Amino acid sequence: MKKKWRRFLACLSVLLIFFTSSGAAMEKEPEELKNLYAHSAVLMDGSSGRILFGKNETEVLPMASTTKIMTCILTLESGRTEETATVSANAAAQPKVHLGVQSGEEFYVKDLLYSLMLESHNDSAVVIAEHIGGSVQGFAEMMNEKAAKLGCADTHFITPNGLDAADGGGEHATTAADLARIMRYCVSESPRREEFLEITQTRSYSFSNKEGSRSFSCQNHNAFMDMMEGVVSGKTGFTSAAGYCYVCALESEGRLFIVALLACGWPNNRTYKWRDARTLFDYGMANYRNQTIRCEEKPRTLPVEGGLARDKNPWHEATVEASADTSDASQKQYLLRADERIRSRLTIQKSLTAPVEKGAVVGKISYYLGEQLLEEYPIRTTGSVSSKYFEDWLLWVWKSYIL
């Protein structure tokens, strides 16, 4: 009888675990986000970089012309936008969509950036890459180096325009999570973010080659700017392998949201990306508000073994105060749902051994959202404590009983 009862309890426990984990999974996939068209999607907090929602967000996929946000920001950060670039035969031979540059023709790099981002011209991308990187391969190395610095572990660049390609390192591809990280960098972290935003927000732009013999006009193809209020930047993309792709940044009430979509339909479904972007942004704006970390940790007093007390009495216990400087935490905001809370975790030594120097790290205060570490600050001593020696005992006796 006891064995049957134990088996029943074991089965009941398994069922409870199943339904609890199922409920947690449902929380991660809100009802309104279950029918996204994109195979891979991310909604990111543009301020902190936290992923608020992800669908196959770490699956490596081709990203088409969304590649060009990296091409643009690298070129801006090179500081060479006022230089002129000469068109090579390779650049002139790039397939549509193209500006129609001719071999030997010269253009100002800044003008080509508008061609790159507004019309998504493939030839302009190659002219820029060859000028800034020395070659397409050299520029790709710069792109991959930058991606690695941004924490994009699953991204591999081969071309500056996003055309489907493969080499010894794999296919030209990224993930929705990495693509969102790159856009976040472009619009909020790069030292040239203002110039990036100025280019991507421009509705139309006209320019000519350096000689002035041919003129060109570009129109911004980011139609989503007219579909939702607050769009600050965006880039579309399409190839036969990648399908329709889109990455976009939107500001609303002091909040910055990033959306990245990969494999969001194929012809004739080019509007799917607009629907998915709106769905994700609407969800973010309805459910997330900016909050700051509440740092209420007070200074702590730690005993110091073998240390000399402040009053120089060798019979008294030596102590030192320690605290964390969390002043910048109040300036950092995180998008949280109403049911989310930031919790703190204190790690600190129970006692110290003399000598102790001022500023010594004796612990840390960590702030978590779920299992994700948001911020971490070292706890340092605010004073010093010297070691206690036999001479200190003699001096105390001398002062107390002889003088």
Salt bridges, closest charged atoms under 4 A:
GLU31 OE1 - LYS34 NZ 3.24
GLU59 OE1 - HIS39 NE2 2.85
GLU77 OE1 - LYS146 NZ 3.08
GLU83 OE1 - ARG80 NE 2.95
GLU83 OE1 - HIS131 NE2 2.74
GLU105 OE1 - ARG214 NH2 2.78
GLU119 OE1 - HIS221 NE2 2.76
GLU145 OE2 - LYS149 NZ 3.73
ASP167 OD1 - HIS156 NE2 2.84
ASP178 OD1 - ARG181 NH1 2.50
GLU189 OE2 - ARG184 NH1 3.58
GLU195 OE2 - ARG192 NE 2.41
ASP226 OD1 - ARG203 NH1 2.90
GLU253 OE1 - ARG255 NH2 3.25
GLU297 OE1 - ARG300 NH2 3.07
ASP311 OD2 - HIS316 ND1 2.55
ASP328 OD2 - LYS332 NZ 3.58
ASP339 OD1 - ARG337 NE 2.92
GLU340 OE1 - ARG50 NH2 3.11
GLU340 OE2 - ARG337 NH1 3.56
GLU371 OE2 - ARG343 NH2 3.57
GLU375 OE1 - LYS332 NZ 3.06
GLU376 OE2 - LYS364 NZ 3.67
